[in-house]
């Protein structure tokens, strides 16, 4: 997948994103149940302050791809909305490409792009190409550059034959490819991708990941990605920022994140017959058994892997044995359930 040579690389040398103590708070009304509770809420509403993002510090350099991880409601989308200027912070300072995002100057808007997997920037009742032309006018893209970009991106993503089809008639995967084209028409320096592969099948997800991997490799565009699909994060993001309860709880490489729970191996064993689940050999290995006791998943530290594996193989009728690094998805699931395991 090759991109055309006329795409210029970003020349930004200072941090693309810099924020200190960024905070967003909302006033939320709470109502007691029942009719009397409704009346009281009219007369004397009970308002509480809810922190969506609290004291958030972040710096992202040019050309980085950063994955934002966290459960629903953690504050990831609120953070993106503040960095794109959609929402004003309650406190703190944010600078994106040298601008204050919420002031939303024209030059700032022309240098960023936002794709939200559950919201469209295209008009559903007109053909895709018509939407692209409207965006061309908005971003003031010269006609020659616009024509080259549209047709080149259309070829790369395999949707050029669909340009004159109404967006509403496209499949979800085809529609998302058109969204990505719309995102890149003005050649932004910074892309925010909020769940760009949500709802897509595994083949379409891989196509989107492959496209952005190649695009970023050639253009060094800075990308902020949120996704619930760990395959997206593992394929695209060397750096991970974990957000829990509106706070930054981890910021580092994907390798460091995998090692938060220790340098353990994920071991799967199958047996020829049910085995004793209460045997002391399983102590400290966090065994996850199947229903009939003929298969188990273990976490074994690297330094003791050989010794403990030999002991298990000697004691039980093992018919299948496999090992791999502790998957990032399992690390994340464990940390979300046990946030006290996180450093700091």
N, C-alpha and C positions, 0 to 999 in steps of 0.2 A: 504494500500500500504506500504509494509515493505521493507526496504533496507537491504542488506546482512551485517553481522557483521564485515566483513573484511575491510569495508571502514573506514580508520582512520580519526579522526577529526583533524581539523586544530589546530596547537599549537602556532600560531602567537599571540604575546602579545602586540606588538606595533601597531600603526595605520597601517592599510593595505594600505590606500591611504592618501597621504598628499600633497597638492599643495598650493603654495602661489603665488599670482599675475600672475597666468598662463595666457598667452596671445598668440593668434595665429592670424597673419595678412597675408593677401594675396595681391599680386599685381594683379589688374584687369585692362584689357585694355578696354576703352570705345571708340566706333566708332560712328561718325555721320552717319545719314542715307544717302543712295544714293551712286552713283559711286564716286563722289568727296570725300565723307566721307571715302570711302574705300582707295582711293589714299593717303589721308592725314594720315590715320592710318598706312600706310606703311612707309611714309616719317618721320612723327613725331607722333608716337603713344601717345595717351593720357592715361597715367597709373595712377590709383588711388589706394590707400591703403584701403582694406576692412578688418575690424576686425570681425573674426568669433567667437573668444572668447576673452574676455577682463578682465584683473585683477581678475581672478577667484580664489577664495580660497575655499578649501574643505578638510575636514578630515573625513575619514570613518574608523570605528573600526572593529576589527575582528568579523565575524558572522552577520554583519548588512545586511539588504536588503534595498537598497535605490532606490527610483523611480525618474528618471529624467523626468520632464515634460516640455513641451514647444511646440510651433507651429513649423511647418516645417521651416527650415532655422534659427532656434534659436541658433544653435551651439551644440546641444546635441551629434550628431554623431562625430563632430570634437573633442569634449572633450574626447569621448571614444577613438578615434583614437590616441590622444596624450597620454592617460593613458595606452594604450596597445603598444605604441611605433611605430605605423604605421606612424604617423606624428610628426615631431619635433616642439616643441613650438618656437615662436618667442622670447618670454621673459618669465621670471618666472621660478619657480622650481617645479618639480613634483617628488615624490618618491612613488613607488608602490611596496609593499612587500620588501621595503628597497632598491630597485634598481632604477636607472634612466631609465625610460622606453625606450627612444629612443636608448640607447646603445644596447638594446635587447640581453643581455647575454643569454646563453643557459639555465641556471638555472631559469632565469626569465620566459622565454617562456614555460618552463615545469610546471610552477605553475599558469598560467593563462589560460583562455579559452574565446573565443569570438564567439558568435552566432549572425549573422546578418540575419534577416528574409528575406531579399531580395537578399542575396548572399549565395552561398553554399560552404562548405569546402569539400564536397564529389564529387567524380568523377561520372558524370552522366551516362557514358556508360559502367560501370562495376557494379557488384553486391555490395550491401552495405557491406557485410562481407569483400570483397577484399579491400574496402576503409578503413575499420577498421584496417586491417592488415598493410596497409601502414602507418596509423597513429600510430600504435603500434611501428613500427620501428623508426618513427620520434621521438616519445616521450620516446623511450627506456623502454617500459612497459614490465616487465618480463612475459614470456609465461603463467605461471600459473595464475597470477593476471589478465592478459588480458582475458583469457578464462572465468574466473569466472565473471569478470565485464560485458563482452559482453552478456553472457547468462542470467545473473541476470537482467541487465538493459533491455534486450530484453523481458524478462518475465514481468517485471514491466510495461513497455510501450506497451505490447501486439503486438510486431512486430517481434518476434523471427522467425515466419514462413515466413517472408519476407526477411531474410538475404541474400538469394541467388537470389533475384530479382534485375534486373538492376534498379538503382535509377531513371532513366528516366521513368520507367513504374509505379512508385509509385504515389499515390495520394499526394496532397499537405500536408495533415495532416500526412500521413505515412512518407513522406520525412522529415518533420520537426522533427518527433520523432527520425529518424535516425541522424539528425543533432545534436540533444540533446545528443544522445548516443556518437557521435563522440566528442562532447564538454567535456564529463565527463570521457572518457576512461582513461585519465592519472590522474584522481582524483585531479583537480586543487583546489588551495586555494581560487581563485578569479574568478568569472564568470561575463562576460559582456554580457548581453542579449539585443540586439538592435532590437526591434520590433519582438520578437520571435513568436508571434501569428498572424502576419499580414496575411490577406487573408484567415485565417482558419474559418470554421464555428463555431458556438457557442459551440457545443459539443466538438470539437477538442480543442478549446481554454480552456475549462474547464479542459479537461484531462491534458493539458500542465501545467496549473496553479496548479492543484492538485498534479502533480508529483513534481514540484519544491517546493511547500509548504512542502511536506513530506520530500523531500531530504534535504532541508535546515534545517528543524527542527531537523533531526537526525545528520547531518554532520556539521552544523554551518558554512557552506561555505558563504563567503562574496559574495553578488550578487548586481550588478548595472544593473537596468532594465530601458529601455525606452520603452514606448508603447503609442499608441494613443487610446487604449482601456482602459477606466477607470476601467473596471472590473478587469483587470490585476493588476493595481496599488492598488485598494482597497483590493484585495485578498492577495497580497503578500508584500506590502511595508508599514511598520509602519512609515517610514520617507520619506519625499518628498523634492526634490530640484527642484525649478522652474527656468528655464533658459529663459530669454527674451533678444533678441538683443545681445546675447553673454555674458550677465551678469547674475550673480546669484541674483534673486529677492526674493527668499524665501527659507528657509532651516529650516524644523521643522517637527513635527509629523503630521500625516494625520488629527488628530483631530484639531490641531491648524490651518491647512490649511482650513478646513471646516469652521472655525470660523473667517476667515479673513474678511468676509462680515457681521460679526455679528452673534449672536446666533439666527438665524432665522429658522422658520419652513416653509417647502414647503407645501402649502395647495391647494388642488384641490376641486372645488365646481361645481356641476351640478345643473341646474335649470329646473323646469317643463315648462318654457316658456322663451323667450328672456327678458332680464332685462336691466335696464338703465346703460349703460357703463360710463356715465358722472356723476353719483351720487357721492357726496363728500365722501361717505363711503370708496371708493377705494383709496383715497389719501394716498400716501406714501407706498402702498402695491405692487407696480410694477406689476399691473395686466397684464396677458397675455391671451387674449380672443380667443375663437374659432371664426369661420366665422359668425355664426348666433347668437352669444351672449348668448348661453345657457350653456356655460362652461367657467371657468376661473381658472387660476393658480395664486396664490398669495405668497408673502413672508411676513411672519408676525413674528415679534420679539417674543421670548419666553415669556417675561414678560407681553406682552399685548395680547397673543394668546387667552386666555379665554374671555376677555372683547370684543375684536374685533369680535371673532367668534359668540358670543351671539348676537351682534348687527346685523351682516350679516344674521344670521339665523332668526332673528325677522323681518327683513325688506324685505326678498326675499323668493320666493318659492323654497327652497333648497331641492333637492331630493337625493343628494349624497354628502358626505363630507369625505375627507381623508386628513391625514397629515403625513409628514415624515421629517427627517432631510434634509436640503438643500443638494441635491446630489452633490458629488464632481465634476461631469462632468459639472453641471451648474455653480458651483463656478469657475471652470477653464475657462469656456466660458466667463463668466462675467469679469474675471480679464484680459483675453487676449484682450477683447474689451476696457477695462478701466484700464490700468496698473497703473494709478495714485492712484488707491484704495489700492495698495500694500504698506505695511509698508516700511519706508525708502526711 
